[in-house]
Amino acid sequence: MTGTLVLAGTPIGDIADAPPRLVKELETADVIAAEDTRRLRRLTQALGVTPGGRVLSYFEGNESARTPELVEELVGGARVLLVTDAGMPSVSDPGYRLVAAAVEKDIRVTAVPGPSAVLTALALSGLPVDRFCFEGFLPRKAGERLSRLREVEGERRTLVYFEAPHRLDDTLAAMAEVFGAERRAAVCRELTKTYEEVRRGPLAELASWAAEGVRGEITVVVEGAPETGPEELDAAELVRRVRVREEAGERRKEAIAAVAVEAGLPKRVVFDAVVAAKRADQ
């Protein structure tokens, strides 16, 4: 019989949030794959647990090389527990490659549900939660960051991002530029920890606040794009949206079609606006 891969959530701050089942899995797993073995040691000490199986590291740098080794253990019948530094494995953390490889081998994959910075920040943000999308970390380079944001400029679902504290001010400024200075957002810092803070407000206001320096682990929640109707978008705005998409790499034909869908207009209306703007420029 093949083994079982267990993805276990770990606390994102307060150790008391550790799922009760996590203790049992740590005690009984044949192999424990940890993003950081030192942090795993601190976790087990805090929980008063002695790992019952072999502990090995499984992080971004060795994920590709170590996955076959873990799959071999699973094929041999081992129970493999995967834990990351905080939150659920595979969500902006190591895990996806191992899950995909296990599924391909028809190995059972289960989970010990636990804390999630994404859902915690979303719930605390005060923004709509009925529909949302998780965008992970934005690119570090300014140009690539702007392009990525422009891809979701018209996204109506609430957006959730992770960000490093030293890049937060630049990211919020870029969001204000692309989404609009008045778009509502929430910066969630040090969730469930002693100095937890949720700062809510317009993007431009949050960018000014972050420029003074922010510490800790950051999750940013941004309001989705407002509902718009044909009467709200004039020709200049239609042209601007087409140009933004072209700058992000779309061909003009596809950009016009996408903007027409967003605006609820016939493609011909958007096409005519683009042609008229081109003539005016000439």
C-alpha positions as CSV (number, residue, x, y, z in Angstrom):
1,M,0.0,0.0,0.0
2,T,1.1,3.5,-0.7
3,G,1.4,6.1,2.1
4,T,-0.3,9.4,2.7
5,L,0.9,12.9,2.2
6,V,-0.4,15.3,5.0
7,L,-0.3,19.1,4.5
8,A,-0.5,20.7,7.9
9,G,-1.3,24.3,8.7
10,T,1.0,25.9,11.4
11,P,0.4,29.1,13.4
12,I,1.0,32.4,11.6
13,G,1.7,34.1,15.0
14,D,0.0,32.9,18.1
15,I,1.2,29.4,19.0
16,A,-2.2,28.7,20.6
17,D,-3.7,28.6,17.1
18,A,-1.9,25.3,16.3
19,P,-4.5,22.8,15.2
20,P,-4.9,20.0,17.8
21,R,-4.4,17.3,15.1
22,L,-1.0,18.9,14.3
23,V,0.4,17.5,17.6
24,K,-0.7,13.9,16.7
25,E,0.7,14.2,13.2
26,L,4.1,15.4,14.4
27,E,4.2,12.5,16.8
28,T,3.2,9.8,14.4
29,A,4.5,10.8,10.9
30,D,7.3,8.7,9.4
31,V,8.8,11.7,7.7
32,I,8.4,15.4,8.5
33,A,9.3,17.7,5.6
34,A,9.8,21.2,7.0
35,E,10.5,24.5,5.2
36,D,12.9,25.5,8.1
37,T,14.0,22.7,10.5
38,R,15.0,25.3,13.1
39,R,11.6,26.8,13.1
40,L,10.0,23.4,13.3
41,R,12.2,22.7,16.4
42,R,10.9,25.8,18.0
43,L,7.3,24.9,17.2
44,T,7.6,21.4,18.6
45,Q,9.3,22.7,21.8
46,A,6.4,25.2,22.2
47,L,3.9,22.4,21.7
48,G,5.7,20.0,24.0
49,V,6.0,17.5,21.1
50,T,8.8,15.1,20.2
51,P,8.7,14.3,16.4
52,G,8.4,10.6,15.9
53,G,9.9,10.4,12.5
54,R,12.8,11.5,10.4
55,V,13.0,15.3,9.9
56,L,14.3,16.8,6.7
57,S,14.3,20.2,5.0
58,Y,12.0,21.1,2.1
59,F,12.3,24.6,0.9
60,E,12.3,26.6,-2.3
61,G,16.0,25.9,-2.9
62,N,15.8,22.1,-2.7
63,E,12.1,21.5,-3.5
64,S,12.7,20.2,-7.0
65,A,15.5,17.9,-6.0
66,R,13.9,16.6,-2.8
67,T,10.4,15.9,-4.2
68,P,11.4,12.6,-5.9
69,E,12.9,11.4,-2.6
70,L,9.6,12.1,-0.7
71,V,7.5,10.5,-3.4
72,E,9.7,7.4,-3.1
73,E,8.9,7.4,0.7
74,L,5.2,7.7,-0.1
75,V,5.2,4.9,-2.6
76,G,6.9,2.8,0.0
77,G,4.0,3.3,2.4
78,A,5.3,6.2,4.6
79,R,3.1,8.9,6.1
80,V,4.8,12.2,5.1
81,L,3.9,15.4,7.0
82,L,4.6,18.7,5.2
83,V,4.8,21.9,7.2
84,T,6.0,25.4,6.3
85,D,7.1,28.3,8.4
86,A,3.5,29.6,8.9
87,G,0.1,28.9,7.4
88,M,-0.9,26.3,4.9
89,P,1.8,24.6,2.7
90,S,1.5,25.2,-1.0
91,V,0.0,28.7,-0.6
92,S,2.9,30.9,-1.6
93,D,5.0,28.3,0.2
94,P,6.7,25.0,-0.8
95,G,4.2,22.1,-1.4
96,Y,2.7,22.4,-4.9
97,R,5.4,20.2,-6.6
98,L,5.0,17.5,-4.0
99,V,1.2,17.5,-4.1
100,A,1.3,17.3,-7.9
101,A,3.8,14.5,-7.9
102,A,1.8,12.6,-5.3
103,V,-1.5,13.0,-7.2
104,E,0.2,11.8,-10.4
105,K,1.2,8.6,-8.5
106,D,-2.3,8.2,-7.2
107,I,-1.1,8.7,-3.6
108,R,-3.6,9.9,-1.0
109,V,-3.2,13.6,-0.1
110,T,-5.0,15.0,2.9
111,A,-4.7,18.1,5.1
112,V,-4.8,19.3,8.7
113,P,-6.6,22.7,8.2
114,G,-4.9,25.6,10.0
115,P,-4.3,29.3,10.2
116,S,-4.2,31.2,6.9
117,A,-2.9,34.8,6.5
118,V,-5.0,35.2,3.3
119,L,-8.3,34.4,4.9
120,T,-7.5,36.1,8.2
121,A,-6.6,39.4,6.4
122,L,-9.6,39.1,4.2
123,A,-12.0,38.7,7.1
124,L,-10.4,41.6,9.0
125,S,-10.2,44.0,6.0
126,G,-13.8,45.3,6.1
127,L,-13.9,44.8,2.3
128,P,-16.3,42.5,0.4
129,V,-15.4,38.8,1.0
130,D,-18.1,37.1,-1.2
131,R,-15.6,36.9,-4.1
132,F,-11.9,37.3,-4.0
133,C,-8.6,36.3,-5.7
134,F,-5.2,35.7,-4.2
135,E,-2.3,37.2,-6.2
136,G,0.6,36.2,-3.9
137,F,3.8,38.3,-4.1
138,L,4.2,41.0,-6.8
139,P,7.4,41.1,-8.8
140,R,10.2,43.1,-7.2
141,K,11.1,45.1,-10.3
142,A,9.0,48.3,-10.7
143,G,8.1,47.7,-14.4
144,E,7.1,44.1,-13.9
145,R,5.1,45.1,-10.8
146,L,3.1,47.7,-12.8
147,S,2.5,45.2,-15.6
148,R,1.1,42.7,-13.2
149,L,-1.1,45.2,-11.5
150,R,-2.5,46.4,-14.9
151,E,-3.5,42.8,-15.7
152,V,-6.1,43.0,-12.9
153,E,-7.0,46.7,-13.1
154,G,-10.6,45.8,-14.0
155,E,-10.9,42.9,-11.6
156,R,-14.1,43.3,-9.6
157,R,-13.2,40.7,-6.9
158,T,-11.3,41.7,-3.8
159,L,-7.6,41.2,-4.3
160,V,-5.2,39.8,-1.7
161,Y,-1.4,40.2,-1.8
162,F,1.6,39.3,0.3
163,E,4.4,41.9,0.5
164,A,7.7,42.4,2.2
165,P,7.8,45.4,4.6
166,H,10.6,47.2,2.8
167,R,8.7,47.2,-0.5
168,L,5.3,48.0,0.9
169,D,5.4,51.8,0.2
170,D,6.4,51.3,-3.4
171,T,3.8,48.6,-3.9
172,L,1.0,50.7,-2.4
173,A,2.1,53.7,-4.6
174,A,2.0,51.5,-7.7
175,M,-1.4,50.2,-6.7
176,A,-2.6,53.8,-6.3
177,E,-1.3,54.7,-9.7
178,V,-3.0,51.7,-11.5
179,F,-6.1,51.2,-9.4
180,G,-6.7,54.8,-8.4
181,A,-5.7,56.8,-5.4
182,E,-9.1,56.5,-3.7
183,R,-9.5,52.7,-4.1
184,R,-10.0,51.2,-0.6
185,A,-7.5,48.8,0.9
186,A,-6.3,47.3,4.1
187,V,-2.8,46.6,5.2
188,C,-2.7,43.8,7.7
189,R,0.5,43.6,9.7
190,E,1.8,40.9,12.2
191,L,-1.5,39.0,12.2
192,T,-2.3,37.2,15.5
193,K,1.0,38.4,16.9
194,T,1.5,40.9,19.8
195,Y,1.7,43.9,17.6
196,E,-1.1,43.0,15.2
197,E,-2.3,46.0,13.3
198,V,-4.9,46.5,10.5
199,R,-4.6,49.9,8.7
200,R,-7.6,50.7,6.4
201,G,-8.0,53.6,4.0
202,P,-7.5,54.8,0.4
203,L,-4.4,53.5,-1.4
204,A,-2.7,56.9,-1.6
205,E,-3.2,57.5,2.1
206,L,-1.8,54.0,2.9
207,A,1.2,54.6,0.6
208,S,2.0,57.8,2.5
209,W,1.8,56.0,5.8
210,A,4.0,53.2,4.7
211,A,6.6,55.6,3.4
212,E,7.5,56.2,7.1
213,G,8.6,52.6,7.4
214,V,6.7,49.5,8.4
215,R,7.9,46.3,10.0
216,G,6.6,42.7,10.2
217,E,4.8,40.3,7.9
218,I,2.4,42.0,5.6
219,T,-0.8,41.1,3.8
220,V,-2.5,43.7,1.6
221,V,-6.2,43.5,0.8
222,V,-7.5,45.7,-2.0
223,E,-11.1,46.5,-3.0
224,G,-12.1,45.2,-6.5
225,A,-12.8,47.5,-9.4
226,P,-16.2,49.3,-9.2
227,E,-19.1,48.3,-11.4
228,T,-19.1,50.5,-14.5
229,G,-21.7,51.0,-17.2
230,P,-21.3,52.3,-20.8
231,E,-22.4,55.8,-19.8
232,E,-19.6,56.1,-17.3
233,L,-16.8,55.5,-19.7
234,D,-16.0,58.3,-22.2
235,A,-13.9,57.8,-25.3
236,A,-10.7,59.0,-23.6
237,E,-11.1,56.4,-20.8
238,L,-11.7,53.6,-23.4
239,V,-8.6,54.6,-25.2
240,R,-6.6,54.7,-22.0
241,R,-7.7,51.2,-21.0
242,V,-6.7,49.9,-24.4
243,R,-3.3,51.5,-24.2
244,V,-2.7,50.0,-20.7
245,R,-3.4,46.6,-22.0
246,E,-1.1,47.1,-25.0
247,E,1.7,48.2,-22.7
248,A,1.2,45.0,-20.7
249,G,1.8,43.0,-23.9
250,E,-1.6,42.5,-25.4
251,R,-2.2,42.9,-29.1
252,R,-4.5,45.8,-30.0
253,K,-7.3,43.6,-31.3
254,E,-7.4,41.6,-28.1
255,A,-7.1,44.7,-26.0
256,I,-10.1,46.4,-27.7
257,A,-12.2,43.2,-27.3
258,A,-11.3,43.0,-23.6
259,V,-12.1,46.6,-22.9
260,A,-15.4,46.3,-24.8
261,V,-16.4,43.4,-22.5
262,E,-15.4,45.4,-19.4
263,A,-17.4,48.4,-20.5
264,G,-20.4,46.5,-21.8
265,L,-20.0,48.1,-25.2
266,P,-19.8,46.8,-28.8
267,K,-16.3,46.3,-30.0
268,R,-16.9,48.8,-32.8
269,V,-17.4,51.6,-30.3
270,V,-14.1,51.0,-28.6
271,F,-12.4,50.5,-32.0
272,D,-13.7,53.8,-33.3
273,A,-12.5,55.6,-30.1
274,V,-9.0,54.2,-30.6
275,V,-8.9,55.2,-34.3
276,A,-10.1,58.7,-33.5
277,A,-7.5,59.1,-30.8
278,K,-4.8,57.9,-33.2
279,R,-5.9,60.5,-35.8
280,A,-5.9,63.2,-33.2
281,D,-2.3,62.3,-32.1
282,Q,-1.2,62.5,-35.7
